Amino acid sequence: MQDWGSGPSNVDLEKKVIEIKNHFKKKFGASKGILPIVIVIALIVFGAFNSMYEVDTEETGVVLRFGKFSGFADPGLHFKMPFGIDQVYLVQTGRVLKEEFGFRTVKPDIRSTYTKRGLEEESLTLTGDLNVIDVEWIVQFQVADPFKFIFGIKDPVGTVRDIAEAMVRRSIGNANVSAALTTERALLANEIHQSLQATLNQYDIGVRIVTVKFQDVTPPDPVKAAYNEVNESEQQRESLIFQAREQFNREVPRARGEAKKVLQEAEGYAVERVNKARGETNRFLALLTEYRKAPSVTRSRIYLETLEEVLPRLDEIYIMDAENGGLLPLLPLRKSMEGGVK
């Protein structure tokens, strides 16, 4: 189990007490009456010094009394029973812890650089369609229960790493290579997050997963060029499909609108022709009725109405008189009417 405690251990205390005792033995020699007093004073001073401990703002103290859980200590200065009666283990509960897979951060406090040296086997993952991809990811987690975290399992951080790696390899092993490289990375990360949290809850080690994020998912270096060509082809295909859909959405509604317009015009023309034919029919029937009443008068009226309609369209009018047997003088009726002659 990892040592999460703070302060001197019981062995160190005993060594210091023995050193103080031997020091005063040599100094005072046979002064047996003074030596116990000095030892008691040393123990009191040392006990007072060992009875105080401090918990940082991002930490939680787990207090054990006689090896049994006693409670948690909040950030601040606290007192405890000395001489190993109370033992305090400090756990970082207020900080989000991070584990890296497939790469490591070098010198994060000075200038963050990353290395993959010696981590090739950790990052290479087999997909469901028997392709190999290079996966780099991180897992961020917090300690939800510090007592379970330090006493529930021997190596909690190592356990989180092992389970996270198993969940990632299982999820990617069930997906195809194109989905893992492009479209379904976020879905895979969410699936891994839920599976990892469920498994850790079964282990009951007091860990809450904050996020699972893929830093980089790429093909292995020997086949990266071929994968890039495939990705470019797929992107070009998607672009062409998008352009075709855009043109479809532009042309089809316009064609439908034009077709609807033509249909409406045809329907309007049909209604107009039908109404006109019905009107002509009614007019003819009315004329027929009048003609039957007075045939000669009706014929004369129709004749005159026809002349009224036809004569204004003629430039020159010639009148043939059958009795005189010749051509009458020209009557420039249109010109006379245009010149104001009545």
Helices and strands as residue ranges (DSSP letters): H 10-28, H 34-50, E 52-55, E 59-65, E 68-73, E 76-79, E 86-92, E 97-101, E 104-106, E 113-115, H 120-123, E 124-126, E 132-143, H 146-151, H 156-173, H 177-178, I 179-183, H 185-203, E 207-218, G 221-223, H 224-293, H 295-310, G 311-313, E 320-321, E 326-327, H 333-338
